[in-house]
C-alpha cells in the first residue's frame, strides 16, 4: 500500500481555500485516491468544540497566549486522532488551514514569537508538517467582495478583525512561502475557481507522479 500524502491549503480570509479543497478532493477521488478532507481548528469532535470556543462571538474573546494554546490543543487532537491514522492507512489528507495559520495569526499578529508557536507544535503534534502547502492568495479587494457574499450573518471572531490585521497576516504567509519554497506553492486565486484549480493540480502533479 502506498503511503498517504498530507496537503494543506493556507491563506487569508476570502481566498477560496474551502472551495479549492473541495475541488482538489473531487479530482483526487476521480483518480481512485482515498481522500480525507478536514479543517482547522476542527476535524475531530474535541477539536470542533475548541473551534466553537475560539471563533464564537459570545464573550470577550481570548488573550493571545490563551488563543495560541487552544489552537495548539485542537491541532494535537486533530493530528493524533485523524491525520496520522489516515496517512498510515495510505489516505490523502487535505486540510483547510494548519500550522502556518497559527504562525501567521497567533504568532505574527497575536504577538507571540514564531519559535513559541513552533514549540507548541512540537509538543502537541510531534512537529508534523504537510507534504505540500498551497498558499492561496488573493488581492484584498477581491477577498472583501467574496466575504461580503459569504458571511451574510457576519464574520467569526477572527475573520472580523480589521483590515490592517489581515494585511499583516497576508504578509506573514508570504514570508513563510519565501523562506520555505520547497514546502510552499503560491497559488493566485484572483481569477475563476477553475483557473485556480488548474494551478492547484499543476502544483500537486509531482506528488501524483511519485517524484516527491
KAFEN-V767722 format. One record per residue. N is the residue number from 1. SS is DSSP state (a for helix, b for strand, c for the rest). OMEGA is omega as a letter, one per 40 degrees, with the letter a starting at -180 (NA if undefined). Layout:
N:SS:OMEGA  N:SS:OMEGA
//
This chain:
1:c:i  2:c:i  3:c:i  4:c:i  5:c:a  6:b:a  7:b:a  8:b:i  9:b:a  10:b:i  11:c:a  12:c:a  13:c:i  14:c:a  15:c:a  16:c:a  17:a:a  18:a:i  19:a:a  20:a:i  21:a:i  22:a:a  23:a:i  24:a:i  25:a:i  26:a:a  27:a:i  28:a:i  29:a:i  30:a:i  31:c:i  32:c:a  33:c:i  34:c:a  35:b:i  36:b:i  37:b:a  38:b:a  39:b:i  40:c:e  41:c:a  42:c:i  43:c:i  44:c:a  45:a:a  46:a:a  47:a:i  48:a:i  49:a:i  50:a:i  51:a:i  52:a:i  53:a:a  54:a:a  55:a:i  56:c:a  57:c:a  58:c:i  59:c:a  60:c:i  61:c:a  62:c:i  63:c:a  64:a:a  65:a:i  66:a:i  67:a:i  68:a:i  69:a:i  70:a:i  71:a:a  72:a:i  73:a:i  74:a:a  75:a:i  76:a:i  77:a:a  78:a:a  79:a:a  80:a:a  81:a:a  82:a:a  83:a:a  84:a:i  85:a:i  86:a:i  87:a:i  88:a:i  89:c:i  90:c:a  91:c:i  92:b:i  93:b:i  94:b:a  95:b:i  96:b:a  97:c:i  98:c:a  99:a:a  100:a:i  101:a:i  102:a:i  103:a:a  104:a:a  105:a:a  106:a:i  107:a:a  108:a:a  109:c:i  110:c:i  111:c:i  112:c:i  113:c:i  114:a:a  115:a:i  116:a:i  117:a:i  118:a:i  119:a:i  120:a:a  121:a:i  122:a:a  123:a:a  124:a:a  125:a:i  126:c:i  127:c:a  128:c:i  129:c:i  130:c:i  131:c:a  132:b:i  133:b:i  134:b:i  135:b:a  136:b:a  137:b:a  138:c:i  139:c:a  140:a:a  141:a:i  142:a:i  143:a:a  144:a:i  145:a:i  146:a:a  147:a:i  148:a:i  149:a:a  150:a:a  151:c:a  152:c:i  153:c:a  154:c:a  155:c:i  156:c:a  157:c:a  158:c:i  159:c:a  160:c:i  161:c:a  162:c:a  163:a:i  164:a:i  165:a:a  166:a:i  167:a:i  168:a:i  169:a:i  170:a:i  171:a:i  172:a:i  173:a:a  174:a:i  175:a:i  176:a:a  177:a:i  178:a:a  179:a:a  180:c:a  181:c:i  182:c:a  183:c:a  184:b:i  185:b:a  186:b:a  187:b:i  188:b:a  189:c:a  190:c:i  191:c:a  192:c:i  193:a:i  194:a:i  195:a:i  196:a:i  197:a:i  198:a:i  199:a:i  200:a:a  201:a:i  202:a:a  203:a:a  204:a:a  205:a:i  206:a:i  207:a:i  208:a:a  209:c:i  210:c:a  211:c:a  212:c:NA
//
